[in-house]
Every structure is written in structure tokens, then in C-alpha cells.
Amino acid sequence: MDERPNGKRASGVSRRDFIKGMGTGALGTAVLPPLFGQTIATKKGRVAVYDRKPITLTVNGRAMSLVVEPNEMLLDVLRDKLDLTGTKKICGRGECGGCTVLLDGAPVYACLYLAVRADGRSVTTIEGLADGDRLHPVQEAFIEKDGYQCGFCTPGFIMTASAFLEKNPDPSPGDIKQALSGHLCRCANYPKIREAVGAAAAKMRRG
């Protein structure tokens, strides 16, 4: 490198000026452009991304209104603002399925779903799956068939299984395996989990 004794390069720029300039340039390139003029589609139309947003959603049958940050995930809103801690925060990147909730009846990873996108929609968590004191058939089957060990991943499996059985009430073992493929059980209790889902399907068919 052609550098003079006073710390300046032949170009007349010091090492400190160069590093400082690189840092400012990187910040300007990587951060500033996305901060302005960005919008996101919601049921109420397109809204600016970087403002706090009031949202209304129905959680386990109850209408709720709250204000969320633009980058706040549905998982964090459920756990930290609504105290619904049955939805588990595990991997944080959509790999394990422990945070699965039902959004308008369809399973989603709450750790990857922006809370602002849930505006005007219905969310069901593990706390809202039972009918009062009466457990959902999937919950009953998990208990009867020992479909859990540590239980940490169990809520996610149950939420996905309950939505799956609404669409496929008479699944084959292969169907069940495929439906649960987005979930990880660190205890490796997969045979019992699949058995529980099969038993729940039989329960639901019997009514």
C-alpha cells in the first residue's frame, strides 16, 4: 500500500478518513434507502412501514386493539403484549414450528409473521383451541398417546394438526408425516406424535 509517514495515502486521504467514509457510505447504502417511502399491504390498504401502527385483531374469539412496531412479529405481540405464552419462541427463524398459530384457520409461523399483517384477521393460539374445559380432540389424543415429552414443541404440532385434520379428516400415515414435516421435536418423539394425530382423526370422524 502506498502510504506516507503522516498516515495519509498518496491520494491525500488518511486511513481514519477512509474507514470513516466507508462506514458512512455503507450505512447510507444499506440502511437509509429502505427507511423511506416503503409501504406494506394490509386489509386497510397500503400503509407506511416505519410508523407504529394501531391494529385490531381477533385472538381466540376476542376482539383486541393495540399498537405495534412496524418490525414487531406476531409471536412477540402474542407473548409479550397479550401474555399468550403457549405459543413458543424457540428458533426465531421458521425452522422448528414451535410458534405455529392459526391465522384465519391456516397455520403460520408466528416468528416470521409481521403483526401489522394480522390487522383485521383472526388468530387462534393453543390457549384458544379448547372449547372451555373441553379439550380439542387433538389435545386429547396427544395426552392419551403420549404425543409429548418435554412438551415445548407440542403446541406447534397441535395447532398444525388441528388445521390439517379439518381439511383431511381421514389421513394416511404418509399424509400425517407430510403435514407435520415443518416441525421439529428435539426429543425425537415423532412416532408417538404421528400416532396421536391418527387417533385424533378417528375421534373427529366419530364426532
C-alpha positions as CSV (number, residue, x, y, z in Angstrom):
1,M,0.0,0.0,0.0
2,D,1.4,3.4,-0.9
3,E,1.2,5.3,2.4
4,R,3.1,8.3,3.6
5,P,4.7,8.6,7.1
6,N,2.0,11.0,8.3
7,G,-0.6,8.3,7.9
8,K,-2.0,9.7,4.6
9,R,-2.1,7.7,1.4
10,A,-0.7,9.1,-1.8
11,S,-4.3,10.1,-2.6
12,G,-4.2,12.5,0.3
13,V,-6.8,10.5,2.3
14,S,-5.8,9.2,5.8
15,R,-6.6,5.7,6.9
16,R,-9.0,7.1,9.5
17,D,-10.8,9.2,6.9
18,F,-11.0,6.2,4.6
19,I,-12.5,3.9,7.3
20,K,-14.9,6.6,8.4
21,G,-16.0,7.3,4.9
22,M,-16.5,3.6,4.3
23,G,-18.7,3.3,7.4
24,T,-20.9,6.2,6.5
25,G,-21.2,5.0,2.9
26,A,-22.2,1.6,4.0
27,L,-24.8,2.9,6.3
28,G,-26.2,5.2,3.6
29,T,-26.3,2.3,1.2
30,A,-27.6,-0.4,3.5
31,V,-29.9,1.4,5.8
32,L,-31.2,4.8,4.6
33,P,-32.8,3.9,1.2
34,P,-35.1,1.2,2.7
35,L,-36.2,3.6,5.5
36,F,-38.1,6.0,3.3
37,G,-41.1,5.6,1.0
38,Q,-41.7,1.9,1.8
39,T,-45.3,0.6,2.2
40,I,-46.8,-2.7,3.2
41,A,-50.2,-4.2,2.0
42,T,-52.8,-4.7,4.7
43,K,-56.5,-5.2,4.7
44,K,-56.9,-1.5,5.2
45,G,-54.7,-0.7,2.2
46,R,-51.1,0.2,1.9
47,V,-49.5,1.9,4.9
48,A,-46.1,3.3,5.6
49,V,-43.8,0.7,7.0
50,Y,-41.8,2.7,9.6
51,D,-44.6,4.1,11.7
52,R,-46.1,2.5,14.8
53,K,-49.5,1.1,13.8
54,P,-52.7,0.6,15.6
55,I,-54.2,-2.8,14.7
56,T,-57.3,-4.7,15.6
57,L,-57.4,-8.5,15.5
58,T,-59.5,-11.2,17.0
59,V,-57.5,-13.5,19.2
60,N,-59.1,-16.7,20.4
61,G,-62.5,-15.2,19.7
62,R,-61.9,-11.9,21.4
63,A,-61.5,-8.6,19.5
64,M,-58.4,-6.7,20.6
65,S,-56.9,-3.4,19.7
66,L,-53.2,-2.5,20.2
67,V,-50.3,-0.5,18.8
68,V,-47.4,-2.4,17.3
69,E,-44.0,-1.6,15.9
70,P,-43.6,-2.0,12.2
71,N,-41.0,-4.8,12.6
72,E,-42.8,-6.5,15.5
73,M,-43.5,-10.1,14.9
74,L,-46.9,-11.7,15.7
75,L,-45.1,-14.1,18.1
76,D,-43.8,-11.2,20.2
77,V,-47.2,-9.5,20.3
78,L,-48.9,-12.7,21.5
79,R,-46.3,-13.5,24.1
80,D,-45.2,-10.1,25.4
81,K,-48.3,-7.9,24.9
82,L,-51.1,-10.4,25.3
83,D,-49.4,-12.9,27.7
84,L,-50.3,-15.9,25.5
85,T,-47.1,-17.8,26.2
86,G,-48.4,-21.2,25.0
87,T,-47.0,-20.1,21.6
88,K,-43.4,-21.0,22.0
89,K,-40.4,-18.8,21.0
90,I,-37.7,-21.3,20.0
91,C,-35.7,-20.9,16.8
92,G,-36.9,-17.5,15.7
93,R,-36.4,-18.2,12.0
94,G,-39.2,-20.5,10.9
95,E,-37.3,-23.8,11.2
96,C,-38.9,-25.6,14.2
97,G,-42.6,-24.8,14.0
98,G,-42.9,-24.3,17.8
99,C,-44.5,-20.9,17.3
100,T,-47.3,-22.0,15.0
101,V,-50.7,-20.4,15.3
102,L,-53.8,-20.4,13.1
103,L,-54.4,-17.2,11.1
104,D,-57.9,-17.3,9.7
105,G,-57.7,-21.1,10.2
106,A,-54.4,-21.6,8.4
107,P,-51.2,-22.5,10.2
108,V,-48.4,-19.8,10.1
109,Y,-45.1,-19.4,11.8
110,A,-45.7,-16.5,14.2
111,C,-42.0,-15.8,14.5
112,L,-41.9,-14.8,10.8
113,Y,-45.3,-13.1,10.5
114,L,-45.3,-9.3,11.0
115,A,-48.0,-8.3,13.5
116,V,-49.2,-5.5,11.2
117,R,-50.2,-8.1,8.6
118,A,-52.6,-9.6,11.1
119,D,-54.6,-6.5,11.2
120,G,-58.3,-7.3,10.8
121,R,-57.7,-11.1,10.9
122,S,-58.5,-13.9,13.3
123,V,-55.7,-15.6,15.3
124,T,-56.1,-18.8,17.3
125,T,-53.4,-19.9,19.7
126,I,-53.1,-23.1,21.7
127,E,-54.9,-21.3,24.6
128,G,-58.0,-20.9,22.4
129,L,-58.2,-24.3,20.8
130,A,-60.2,-26.0,23.5
131,D,-63.9,-25.3,23.9
132,G,-64.0,-24.1,27.5
133,D,-63.0,-27.1,29.7
134,R,-63.4,-29.5,26.8
135,L,-60.1,-30.2,25.1
136,H,-59.8,-30.3,21.3
137,P,-59.6,-34.0,20.0
138,V,-56.0,-33.4,19.0
139,Q,-55.2,-32.2,22.5
140,E,-56.9,-35.3,24.0
141,A,-55.1,-37.6,21.6
142,F,-51.7,-36.1,22.5
143,I,-52.4,-36.9,26.1
144,E,-53.7,-40.4,25.5
145,K,-50.9,-41.4,23.1
146,D,-48.0,-39.7,24.9
147,G,-47.5,-37.4,22.0
148,Y,-45.2,-35.2,24.0
149,Q,-42.1,-35.5,26.2
150,C,-40.7,-32.1,27.3
151,G,-43.8,-30.5,25.7
152,F,-42.0,-27.5,24.4
153,C,-42.7,-28.2,20.7
154,T,-46.2,-29.7,21.4
155,P,-48.3,-26.5,20.9
156,G,-47.0,-26.1,17.4
157,F,-47.6,-29.7,16.5
158,I,-51.2,-29.5,17.9
159,M,-52.0,-26.3,16.0
160,T,-50.8,-27.6,12.7
161,A,-52.5,-31.0,13.2
162,S,-55.9,-29.4,14.1
163,A,-55.9,-27.3,10.9
164,F,-54.7,-30.3,8.8
165,L,-57.5,-32.6,10.1
166,E,-60.1,-30.0,9.2
167,K,-59.0,-30.4,5.6
168,N,-58.1,-34.1,5.6
169,P,-60.3,-36.0,8.2
170,D,-59.1,-39.4,7.1
171,P,-55.3,-39.1,6.5
172,S,-52.9,-41.9,5.7
173,P,-49.7,-42.2,7.8
174,G,-47.9,-40.6,4.9
175,D,-50.3,-37.7,4.9
176,I,-49.7,-37.1,8.6
177,K,-45.9,-37.3,8.2
178,Q,-46.0,-34.8,5.4
179,A,-48.4,-32.4,7.2
180,L,-46.0,-32.3,10.2
181,S,-42.8,-32.0,8.2
182,G,-42.4,-28.4,9.1
183,H,-42.0,-29.2,12.8
184,L,-39.0,-30.4,14.9
185,C,-39.2,-32.4,18.1
186,R,-35.9,-32.3,19.9
187,C,-37.0,-35.3,22.0
188,A,-37.5,-37.2,18.7
189,N,-41.0,-38.4,19.7
190,Y,-42.2,-38.5,16.2
191,P,-43.8,-42.0,16.2
192,K,-46.0,-41.0,19.2
193,I,-46.8,-37.7,17.7
194,R,-48.0,-39.2,14.4
195,E,-49.9,-41.9,16.3
196,A,-51.7,-39.1,18.3
197,V,-52.7,-37.3,15.1
198,G,-54.1,-40.5,13.7
199,A,-56.0,-41.1,16.9
200,A,-57.3,-37.6,16.8
201,A,-58.5,-38.1,13.2
202,A,-60.5,-41.1,14.3
203,K,-62.0,-39.1,17.2
204,M,-63.1,-36.3,14.9
205,R,-64.6,-38.7,12.4
206,R,-66.7,-40.2,15.2
207,G,-67.8,-36.8,16.2
